[in-house]
Amino acid sequence: MKKNGYQLIALFKVLWQSKGLKVMRLVLFALIFSATQMLAVNTYSQNTPLTLDLKNTSIKNILGTIQDNSEFYFIYDASLVDVQKEITIKVKNKLIPEILDEIFRGSNVVYRITDRQIALTALNYSASNIQQNKTVSGKVTDMGSQPLPGVTVVLKGTTQGTITTADGDYSLSNVPENATLVFSFVGMKAQEVVVGNRVRIDIKMEEETIGLEEVVAVGYGTVKKVDLTGSVEKVNTDIYKNQSMTQLTDMLNGTVAGFNTIQGTSAKGGSSIEIRGANSLNASTEPMVVLDGAIYNGSISDINPVDVESIDILKDASSAAVFGARAASGVILITTSKGKTGKPTINFSSQVGIAKPTNDFRPNDKDKYITWRQDVMRQRNPNKPLWYYNNPTSLPDGVSLEQWRNESANPNDDNTREWLSRLTFYPVEVENYLNGNSVDWYSKVIGTGVRQKYDLSVGGGTENLSYYWSFDYQNNEGIIKGDDFSTFRTRLNFDFDINDWLNVGINSQFADRDESTVTANMGQMYIMSPYGSMYEEDGSLKWYPNDFAVLNPFMNYYGQDRLRKINSLFANMYANISFPLGINYKISFQPRYEFLKDYNFYSTETITGGAGGSASRIESFSFNWILDHIISWKKELGMHSFDLTLLYSAEQNKYWESTLGNEIFVPNEKLGFGGLQFGTNPSVESLDAESTGDAAMARMNYILNNKYLLTASIRRDGYSAFGKENPRAYFPAVALGWKISEEDFFDFENVYQLKLRASWGTNGNREIGSYAALAQLNSTLYYNGSNVQVGVFNESLANYGLVWEKTESLNFGFDLGLYNNRLTLTGDFYKMNTKDLLMDRLLPEITGYESVTSNLGELENKGFELTLNSVNIKNEQFSWQTNLVFSLNRNKIVRLFGDYEEVEIDGKVVKREVPDYSNEWFPGHAIDHIWNYKIQGVWQLGEEEAAAVYGLRPGDWKAQDVDDNDKYEAIQDKQFIGYKEPRYRVGMRNDFSFLKNWTASFFFRADLGHMGQFTDALRRGGNDTYDRRNYADYPYWSAENPTNEWGRLTLNENVFGGGLMIYKPRTFVRLQDLSVAYSIPGNIIKRYHMDNMSVYFSAHNLFYFSKWPGWDPESLNKSNGSQTPMPKTFTLGLRLTL
């Protein structure tokens, strides 16, 4: 890579090829090998003394003891060396050679010590002992045909092996025909070779340069990572094999810079995903998914992560522009497994685990509920003495029972009943309290879920054919009662070379999802009195356990019957034709079917079911297809390298939906949704939709002298959803790269690679619905005299001039490799501008329409990403690798609707664009900027007079009055107080391998600098309707606990114009994944005809650090402030290969 480097290599080559300097070659090899070991921070010496005292112990166990107490390991052929022989050995402070001489004294076993490897063999053994097997020999050289001495050659799965001589020659006896030889050498790529019927196998070994030859997918093709010009990141899927992966998004959660995820909390799992922040206000910002080269419109949960071979993330416009109008939010390229040449390989894996909440966020228990109700009533009735709500058995000093009773005009005869009535207990609560009965609603609703997953696959192939067939079944229980999810998935990949110019194949998958879940109502759980009753006296479910207002959390769980199943089938059928001059033509057809059944029945035991029950049957069917024609041409002409791709694509999307409903079933409701004909109030609805599109694309990759890189592309997209005036749009892109480290002037010893990148491009967004640009009709019923008739009306206004939402992106990046790429650093700076946002523009009432889909406004999105990968330690005994990612994203609304107003700011009248207060969109500010009252604490005792000016009292929230006019007004007093999205995201993963068969990893993730709406900080203590409800157990203000962090229980929120919301910090640092795996040694599993077997333990969301007071901070619903518990899972897994 550097001038001096080339000179040094040339000198080594001359010395190596000189036949007259054979001794010098060996000395040179020894020096290089020694230096390599020094760099690995390891020194292997035969001068380490050992002490052994073993009686009647097998030689095998003695050798194991030596391995455990030194840095040496043994290779041998068990059929030639009798390692089961038992001997007695007693040595003190002896060197390794002396101990070996003692062990094998009087036998025909000899040994050779190379580095830390000790090879054992036998002299003068009889060939008749191994007549069923054979001897394999050969020569091992480098890519320049120079012999490599000291290469380890081992029979895979055994300890039988040898090392190459000074001339690179080797010979290995007693080798079965179905064996696999493994060739390994420090600094070279390991190779595995199937022996077959060969007796001589010559090997050329390639230098192992970490990451240099790595190939990444870039859309309709691949390119070496070193030749990339865009911002593309490859996910190392191998590191997840020993972790519990139920959804594909589990691999991406926090491990890719700029790839933002929010974990799901349900049994189904998965995450919402976003690349480089939001670049649209209304249209979808989820990235596009490409599966095995085909655009994938299905659910990502239908893709089994075990089937995934590689994942590549396209983040900048130049990389994603080849996908045009669907790639404005980035692209996820997924490649699934293919069969490998050789005998069939069967893989089986199973995992079983449990899920629990990451934290407990309980309602008040039966004891705290009493205290809580006392404080509620004291704060609602501050004129009453504090002891008025005390239990008469625990009155303060100086207060008599008679005095306590005299506070009520007509007290109950029973003091306890009188006390409970003061706390506004209902009769059922009073009786349960007196009888010592209570309900732990939390434990009934929140529990431990069991999770299981099983995978089976078979793959193999010949020189002309490969196949891969897999099955998996997954069944997850959530941590909320009734939350269940199961799926069955199967995949078949088949590839066949018919001849040397024609290749055909298919990649297909089928998925069956069962989402027939009806959960207990967690919201009702929180406000349920622990002194309510779950059941009536006759054993039936009690609708109102508290005898008032609050519904039973299990009403729908027991009273609703649901069937929701989704079946999907996706296939990518293709043919490749190779023409002369390096031209290749590929045609692929990608159909996808999805069928949904969603049946619901609400019995008379539910509020929804009413007097006679209600039922509905929804069925939908979607079919879409894409047809791609791709021509590619690759050519190298001297210092010029060309890669040209041309595409023409057509697509069609169809959707059909029917909804049938009925209610008030006669004579009874027992048939549920299976007997809609027995209802007395039928209803029917239907919906059909269709859209079409086409695209043409051209891309060229050009490399000059392996230093200067150019990628240029243009795509034209057409889509039927846009107005007839603008059905098509163009999306160009260009990217440049400069491998500055290849220049002669670049002479930095430890810099192996440095590449600079710059790219510009445009992408589009078309996710607006099939008929957004058209006038749409709807119907209604009306009475014409005594007859009911159907009326049709136009419900939306057409916009034939609707144009495509476009995102223009600029990206600058660098790729740096140090110390032979053992340390790599990738950085990207980006700026994106999205114009012609697809939004609904409100219309005056005089038009007769509410809104029209229009192009309005502009967004700006910019940020920085950094990825660091390091191989900290790597040798045969221990390795440690680290992956660190960092990203920040900043966005703002540049323009909205184009309406302006004059306002006074700092005494000056200025003109500004009118914000959209209803959506809280403000030009010049971030989309996620929080606009609300700035809380300055809580009004305290002694501030009664100041609080009363605003209609408040001690314990109420104190907000800043910006214009100081003694009232809280939304537009005048609300401020920008924080952000809903993290300001910084950090992820760090460490992977280890040690003690030969052990691996471990841990992954920390941090989302920093954002806030969340904490609705539970308001409306606590209820109102006249819900005055018997419970609440979550966390602090509140009282005269005895005058905190400045929490308000009182019966807050006054009505004085805050536009509504008051309380925001709390959501910053968190989480240990997201921890795993430990053990691979069973090969000499054990070979007895059972297995190639590999490993067991592992995996923990997900083990713990986190955060000041967020509620459930897990990642579980917050940002739109309404609701929360659900985040699952923490523990999994045991087994993987084996036959």
Secondary structure in CASP SS format (residue, H / E / C, confidence):
PFRMAT SS
TARGET T0000
AUTHOR 0000-0000-0000
METHOD secondary structure of the structure
MODEL  1
M C 1.00
K C 1.00
K H 1.00
N H 1.00
G H 1.00
Y H 1.00
Q H 1.00
L H 1.00
I H 1.00
A H 1.00
L H 1.00
F H 1.00
K H 1.00
V H 1.00
L H 1.00
W H 1.00
Q H 1.00
S C 1.00
K H 1.00
G H 1.00
L H 1.00
K H 1.00
V H 1.00
M H 1.00
R H 1.00
L H 1.00
V H 1.00
L H 1.00
F H 1.00
A H 1.00
L H 1.00
I H 1.00
F H 1.00
S H 1.00
A H 1.00
T H 1.00
Q H 1.00
M H 1.00
L H 1.00
A C 1.00
V C 1.00
N C 1.00
T C 1.00
Y C 1.00
S C 1.00
Q C 1.00
N C 1.00
T C 1.00
P C 1.00
L E 1.00
T E 1.00
L E 1.00
D E 1.00
L E 1.00
K E 1.00
N E 1.00
T E 1.00
S E 1.00
I H 1.00
K H 1.00
N H 1.00
I H 1.00
L H 1.00
G H 1.00
T H 1.00
I H 1.00
Q H 1.00
D H 1.00
N C 1.00
S C 1.00
E C 1.00
F C 1.00
Y E 1.00
F E 1.00
I E 1.00
Y C 1.00
D C 1.00
A C 1.00
S C 1.00
L C 1.00
V C 1.00
D C 1.00
V C 1.00
Q C 1.00
K C 1.00
E E 1.00
I E 1.00
T E 1.00
I E 1.00
K E 1.00
V E 1.00
K E 1.00
N E 1.00
K E 1.00
L C 1.00
I H 1.00
P H 1.00
E H 1.00
I H 1.00
L H 1.00
D H 1.00
E H 1.00
I H 1.00
F C 1.00
R C 1.00
G C 1.00
S C 1.00
N C 1.00
V E 1.00
V E 1.00
Y E 1.00
R E 1.00
I E 1.00
T E 1.00
D C 1.00
R C 1.00
Q E 1.00
I E 1.00
A E 1.00
L E 1.00
T E 1.00
A E 1.00
L C 1.00
N C 1.00
Y C 1.00
S C 1.00
A H 1.00
S H 1.00
N H 1.00
I H 1.00
Q C 1.00
Q C 1.00
N C 1.00
K E 1.00
T E 1.00
V E 1.00
S E 1.00
G E 1.00
K E 1.00
V E 1.00
T E 1.00
D E 1.00
M C 1.00
G C 1.00
S C 1.00
Q C 1.00
P E 1.00
L C 1.00
P C 1.00
G C 1.00
V C 1.00
T E 1.00
V E 1.00
V E 1.00
L E 1.00
K C 1.00
G C 1.00
T C 1.00
T C 1.00
Q C 1.00
G E 1.00
T E 1.00
I E 1.00
T C 1.00
T C 1.00
A C 1.00
D C 1.00
G C 1.00
D E 1.00
Y E 1.00
S E 1.00
L E 1.00
S E 1.00
N E 1.00
V E 1.00
P C 1.00
E C 1.00
N C 1.00
A C 1.00
T E 1.00
L E 1.00
V E 1.00
F E 1.00
S E 1.00
F C 1.00
V C 1.00
G C 1.00
M E 1.00
K C 1.00
A C 1.00
Q E 1.00
E E 1.00
V E 1.00
V E 1.00
V C 1.00
G C 1.00
N C 1.00
R C 1.00
V C 1.00
R E 1.00
I C 1.00
D C 1.00
I E 1.00
K E 1.00
M E 1.00
E C 1.00
E E 1.00
E C 1.00
T C 1.00
I C 1.00
G C 1.00
L C 1.00
E C 1.00
E C 1.00
V E 1.00
V E 1.00
A E 1.00
V C 1.00
G C 1.00
Y C 1.00
G C 1.00
T E 1.00
V E 1.00
K E 1.00
K H 1.00
V H 1.00
D H 1.00
L C 1.00
T C 1.00
G C 1.00
S C 1.00
V E 1.00
E E 1.00
K E 1.00
V E 1.00
N C 1.00
T H 1.00
D H 1.00
I H 1.00
Y H 1.00
K C 1.00
N C 1.00
Q C 1.00
S C 1.00
M C 1.00
T C 1.00
Q C 1.00
L H 1.00
T H 1.00
D H 1.00
M H 1.00
L C 1.00
N C 1.00
G C 1.00
T C 1.00
V C 1.00
A C 1.00
G C 1.00
F E 1.00
N E 1.00
T E 1.00
I E 1.00
Q E 1.00
G C 1.00
T C 1.00
S C 1.00
A C 1.00
K C 1.00
G C 1.00
G C 1.00
S E 1.00
S E 1.00
I E 1.00
E E 1.00
I E 1.00
R C 1.00
G C 1.00
A C 1.00
N C 1.00
S C 1.00
L C 1.00
N C 1.00
A C 1.00
S C 1.00
T C 1.00
E C 1.00
P C 1.00
M E 1.00
V E 1.00
V E 1.00
L E 1.00
D C 1.00
G C 1.00
A E 1.00
I E 1.00
Y E 1.00
N C 1.00
G C 1.00
S C 1.00
I H 1.00
S H 1.00
D H 1.00
I C 1.00
N C 1.00
P H 1.00
V H 1.00
D H 1.00
V E 1.00
E E 1.00
S E 1.00
I E 1.00
D E 1.00
I E 1.00
L E 1.00
K C 1.00
D C 1.00
A H 1.00
S H 1.00
S H 1.00
A H 1.00
A H 1.00
V H 1.00
F H 1.00
G H 1.00
A H 1.00
R H 1.00
A C 1.00
A C 1.00
S C 1.00
G C 1.00
V E 1.00
I E 1.00
L E 1.00
I E 1.00
T E 1.00
T E 1.00
S C 1.00
K C 1.00
G C 1.00
K C 1.00
T C 1.00
G E 1.00
K E 1.00
P E 1.00
T E 1.00
I E 1.00
N E 1.00
F E 1.00
S E 1.00
S E 1.00
Q E 1.00
V E 1.00
G E 1.00
I E 1.00
A E 1.00
K E 1.00
P E 1.00
T C 1.00
N C 1.00
D C 1.00
F C 1.00
R C 1.00
P E 1.00
N C 1.00
D C 1.00
K H 1.00
D H 1.00
K H 1.00
Y H 1.00
I H 1.00
T H 1.00
W H 1.00
R H 1.00
Q H 1.00
D H 1.00
V H 1.00
M H 1.00
R H 1.00
Q H 1.00
R H 1.00
N C 1.00
P C 1.00
N C 1.00
K C 1.00
P C 1.00
L H 1.00
W H 1.00
Y H 1.00
Y H 1.00
N C 1.00
N C 1.00
P H 1.00
T H 1.00
S H 1.00
L C 1.00
P C 1.00
D C 1.00
G C 1.00
V C 1.00
S C 1.00
L H 1.00
E H 1.00
Q H 1.00
W H 1.00
R H 1.00
N H 1.00
E C 1.00
S C 1.00
A C 1.00
N C 1.00
P C 1.00
N C 1.00
D C 1.00
D C 1.00
N H 1.00
T H 1.00
R H 1.00
E H 1.00
W H 1.00
L H 1.00
S H 1.00
R H 1.00
L C 1.00
T C 1.00
F C 1.00
Y C 1.00
P H 1.00
V H 1.00
E H 1.00
V H 1.00
E H 1.00
N H 1.00
Y H 1.00
L H 1.00
N C 1.00
G C 1.00
N C 1.00
S C 1.00
V C 1.00
D C 1.00
W H 1.00
Y H 1.00
S H 1.00
K H 1.00
V H 1.00
I E 1.00
G C 1.00
T C 1.00
G E 1.00
V E 1.00
R E 1.00
Q E 1.00
K E 1.00
Y E 1.00
D E 1.00
L E 1.00
S E 1.00
V E 1.00
G E 1.00
G E 1.00
G E 1.00
T C 1.00
E C 1.00
N C 1.00
L E 1.00
S E 1.00
Y E 1.00
Y E 1.00
W E 1.00
S E 1.00
F E 1.00
D E 1.00
Y E 1.00
Q E 1.00
N E 1.00
N E 1.00
E E 1.00
G C 1.00
I C 1.00
I E 1.00
K C 1.00
G C 1.00
D C 1.00
D E 1.00
F E 1.00
S E 1.00
T E 1.00
F E 1.00
R E 1.00
T E 1.00
R E 1.00
L E 1.00
N E 1.00
F E 1.00
D E 1.00
F E 1.00
D E 1.00
I C 1.00
N C 1.00
D C 1.00
W C 1.00
L E 1.00
N E 1.00
V E 1.00
G E 1.00
I E 1.00
N E 1.00
S E 1.00
Q E 1.00
F E 1.00
A E 1.00
D E 1.00
R E 1.00
D E 1.00
E C 1.00
S C 1.00
T C 1.00
V C 1.00
T C 1.00
A C 1.00
N C 1.00
M H 1.00
G H 1.00
Q H 1.00
M H 1.00
Y H 1.00
I C 1.00
M C 1.00
S C 1.00
P C 1.00
Y C 1.00
G C 1.00
S C 1.00
M C 1.00
Y E 1.00
E C 1.00
E C 1.00
D C 1.00
G C 1.00
S C 1.00
L E 1.00
K C 1.00
W C 1.00
Y C 1.00
P C 1.00
N C 1.00
D C 1.00
F C 1.00
A C 1.00
V C 1.00
L C 1.00
N C 1.00
P C 1.00
F C 1.00
M H 1.00
N H 1.00
Y H 1.00
Y H 1.00
G H 1.00
Q E 1.00
D E 1.00
R E 1.00
L E 1.00
R E 1.00
K E 1.00
I E 1.00
N E 1.00
S E 1.00
L E 1.00
F E 1.00
A E 1.00
N E 1.00
M E 1.00
Y E 1.00
A E 1.00
N E 1.00
I E 1.00
S E 1.00
F C 1.00
P H 1.00
L H 1.00
G H 1.00
I E 1.00
N E 1.00
Y E 1.00
K E 1.00
I E 1.00
S E 1.00
F E 1.00
Q E 1.00
P E 1.00
R E 1.00
Y E 1.00
E E 1.00
F E 1.00
L E 1.00
K E 1.00
D E 1.00
Y E 1.00
N E 1.00
F E 1.00
Y E 1.00
S C 1.00
T C 1.00
E C 1.00
T C 1.00
I C 1.00
T C 1.00
G C 1.00
G C 1.00
A C 1.00
G C 1.00
G C 1.00
S E 1.00
A E 1.00
S E 1.00
R E 1.00
I E 1.00
E E 1.00
S E 1.00
F E 1.00
S E 1.00
F E 1.00
N E 1.00
W E 1.00
I E 1.00
L E 1.00
D E 1.00
H E 1.00
I E 1.00
I E 1.00
S E 1.00
W E 1.00
K E 1.00
K E 1.00
E E 1.00
L E 1.00
G C 1.00
M C 1.00
H E 1.00
S E 1.00
F E 1.00
D E 1.00
L E 1.00
T E 1.00
L E 1.00
L E 1.00
Y E 1.00
S E 1.00
A E 1.00
E E 1.00
Q E 1.00
N E 1.00
K E 1.00
Y E 1.00
W E 1.00
E E 1.00
S E 1.00
T E 1.00
L E 1.00
G E 1.00
N E 1.00
E E 1.00
I C 1.00
F E 1.00
V C 1.00
P C 1.00
N C 1.00
E C 1.00
K C 1.00
L C 1.00
G H 1.00
F H 1.00
G H 1.00
G H 1.00
L H 1.00
Q H 1.00
F H 1.00
G E 1.00
T C 1.00
N C 1.00
P C 1.00
S E 1.00
V E 1.00
E E 1.00
S E 1.00
L E 1.00
D E 1.00
A E 1.00
E E 1.00
S E 1.00
T E 1.00
G E 1.00
D E 1.00
A E 1.00
A E 1.00
M E 1.00
A E 1.00
R E 1.00
M E 1.00
N E 1.00
Y E 1.00
I E 1.00
L E 1.00
N C 1.00
N C 1.00
K C 1.00
Y E 1.00
L E 1.00
L E 1.00
T E 1.00
A E 1.00
S E 1.00
I E 1.00
R E 1.00
R E 1.00
D E 1.00
G E 1.00
Y E 1.00
S C 1.00
A C 1.00
F C 1.00
G C 1.00
K C 1.00
E C 1.00
N C 1.00
P C 1.00
R E 1.00
A E 1.00
Y E 1.00
F E 1.00
P E 1.00
A E 1.00
V E 1.00
A E 1.00
L E 1.00
G E 1.00
W E 1.00
K E 1.00
I H 1.00
S H 1.00
E H 1.00
E C 1.00
D C 1.00
F C 1.00
F C 1.00
D C 1.00
F C 1.00
E C 1.00
N C 1.00
V E 1.00
Y E 1.00
Q E 1.00
L E 1.00
K E 1.00
L E 1.00
R E 1.00
A E 1.00
S E 1.00
W E 1.00
G E 1.00
T E 1.00
N E 1.00
G E 1.00
N E 1.00
R C 1.00
E C 1.00
I C 1.00
G C 1.00
S C 1.00
Y C 1.00
A C 1.00
A C 1.00
L C 1.00
A C 1.00
Q C 1.00
L E 1.00
N E 1.00
S E 1.00
T E 1.00
L E 1.00
Y E 1.00
Y E 1.00
N E 1.00
G C 1.00
S C 1.00
N E 1.00
V E 1.00
Q E 1.00
V E 1.00
G E 1.00
V E 1.00
F E 1.00
N E 1.00
E C 1.00
S C 1.00
L C 1.00
A C 1.00
N C 1.00
Y C 1.00
G C 1.00
L C 1.00
V C 1.00
W C 1.00
E E 1.00
K E 1.00
T E 1.00
E E 1.00
S E 1.00
L E 1.00
N E 1.00
F E 1.00
G E 1.00
F E 1.00
D E 1.00
L E 1.00
G E 1.00
L E 1.00
Y C 1.00
N C 1.00
N C 1.00
R C 1.00
L E 1.00
T E 1.00
L E 1.00
T E 1.00
G E 1.00
D E 1.00
F E 1.00
Y E 1.00
K E 1.00
M E 1.00
N E 1.00
T E 1.00
K E 1.00
D E 1.00
L E 1.00
L E 1.00
M E 1.00
D E 1.00
R E 1.00
L E 1.00
L C 1.00
P C 1.00
E H 1.00
I H 1.00
T H 1.00
G C 1.00
Y C 1.00
E C 1.00
S E 1.00
V E 1.00
T E 1.00
S E 1.00
N E 1.00
L E 1.00
G E 1.00
E E 1.00
L E 1.00
E E 1.00
N E 1.00
K E 1.00
G E 1.00
F E 1.00
E E 1.00
L E 1.00
T E 1.00
L E 1.00
N E 1.00
S E 1.00
V E 1.00
N E 1.00
I E 1.00
K E 1.00
N C 1.00
E C 1.00
Q C 1.00
F E 1.00
S E 1.00
W E 1.00
Q E 1.00
T E 1.00
N E 1.00
L E 1.00
V E 1.00
F E 1.00
S E 1.00
L E 1.00
N E 1.00
R E 1.00
N E 1.00
K E 1.00
I E 1.00
V E 1.00
R E 1.00
L C 1.00
F C 1.00
G C 1.00
D C 1.00
Y E 1.00
E E 1.00
E E 1.00
V E 1.00
E E 1.00
I E 1.00
D C 1.00
G C 1.00
K E 1.00
V E 1.00
V E 1.00
K E 1.00
R E 1.00
E E 1.00
V C 1.00
P C 1.00
D E 1.00
Y C 1.00
S C 1.00
N C 1.00
E C 1.00
W E 1.00
F C 1.00
P E 1.00
G C 1.00
H C 1.00
A C 1.00
I C 1.00
D C 1.00
H E 1.00
I E 1.00
W E 1.00
N E 1.00
Y C 1.00
K C 1.00
I E 1.00
Q E 1.00
G E 1.00
V E 1.00
W C 1.00
Q C 1.00
L C 1.00
G C 1.00
E C 1.00
E H 1.00
E H 1.00
A H 1.00
A H 1.00
A H 1.00
V C 1.00
Y C 1.00
G C 1.00
L C 1.00
R C 1.00
P C 1.00
G C 1.00
D C 1.00
W E 1.00
K E 1.00
A E 1.00
Q C 1.00
D C 1.00
V C 1.00
D C 1.00
D C 1.00
N C 1.00
D C 1.00
K C 1.00
Y E 1.00
E C 1.00
A H 1.00
I H 1.00
Q H 1.00
D H 1.00
K C 1.00
Q E 1.00
F E 1.00
I E 1.00
G E 1.00
Y E 1.00
K C 1.00
E C 1.00
P C 1.00
R C 1.00
Y E 1.00
R E 1.00
V E 1.00
G E 1.00
M E 1.00
R E 1.00
N E 1.00
D E 1.00
F E 1.00
S E 1.00
F E 1.00
L C 1.00
K C 1.00
N C 1.00
W E 1.00
T E 1.00
A E 1.00
S E 1.00
F E 1.00
F E 1.00
F E 1.00
R E 1.00
A E 1.00
D E 1.00
L E 1.00
G C 1.00
H C 1.00
M E 1.00
G E 1.00
Q E 1.00
F C 1.00
T H 1.00
D H 1.00
A H 1.00
L C 1.00
R C 1.00
R C 1.00
G C 1.00
G C 1.00
N C 1.00
D C 1.00
T C 1.00
Y C 1.00
D C 1.00
R C 1.00
R C 1.00
N C 1.00
Y C 1.00
A E 1.00
D C 1.00
Y C 1.00
P C 1.00
Y C 1.00
W C 1.00
S C 1.00
A C 1.00
E C 1.00
N C 1.00
P C 1.00
T C 1.00
N C 1.00
E C 1.00
W C 1.00
G C 1.00
R C 1.00
L C 1.00
T C 1.00
L C 1.00
N C 1.00
E C 1.00
N C 1.00
V C 1.00
F E 1.00
G C 1.00
G C 1.00
G C 1.00
L C 1.00
M C 1.00
I C 1.00
Y E 1.00
K E 1.00
P E 1.00
R C 1.00
T C 1.00
F E 1.00
V E 1.00
R E 1.00
L E 1.00
Q E 1.00
D E 1.00
L E 1.00
S E 1.00
V E 1.00
A E 1.00
Y E 1.00
S E 1.00
I C 1.00
P C 1.00
G H 1.00
N H 1.00
I H 1.00
I H 1.00
K H 1.00
R H 1.00
Y H 1.00
H C 1.00
M C 1.00
D C 1.00
N E 1.00
M E 1.00
S E 1.00
V E 1.00
Y E 1.00
F E 1.00
S E 1.00
A E 1.00
H E 1.00
N E 1.00
L E 1.00
F E 1.00
Y E 1.00
F E 1.00
S E 1.00
K C 1.00
W C 1.00
P C 1.00
G C 1.00
W C 1.00
D C 1.00
P H 1.00
E H 1.00
S H 1.00
L C 1.00
N C 1.00
K C 1.00
S C 1.00
N C 1.00
G C 1.00
S C 1.00
Q C 1.00
T C 1.00
P C 1.00
M C 1.00
P E 1.00
K E 1.00
T E 1.00
F E 1.00
T E 1.00
L E 1.00
G E 1.00
L E 1.00
R E 1.00
L E 1.00
T E 1.00
L C 1.00
END
